[in-house]
Amino acid sequence: MFHVTEKVVLGMAGIRVLSSFIEMTGAILMLYFGTAAKALQVNAALALVGPVVLVSVTFLGVLGVADEMSWGKIVWIVLGVGCILYGAKG
């Protein structure tokens, strides 16, 4: 089905699959508890998962292409992720 030649890509996809399982579990827990207060608590816990996944996947991706990129471009990527996290902080 899929032929992955780079372990970095496999790691990136694995983290995203794990993230989707965590998100799905959160949605099921919201339905199970059935109240807005509990759903809000579950949502708050899930809000921690997103940034961790973003940083982890980006780190693996940069690690995978580090030998092909200049340090300047890597710095721009890191700054971009930092801006996303800062902007989403609320």
Secondary structure as UniProt FT lines:
FT   HELIX           7..33
FT   HELIX           36..65
FT   HELIX           66..68
FT   HELIX           71..88
//
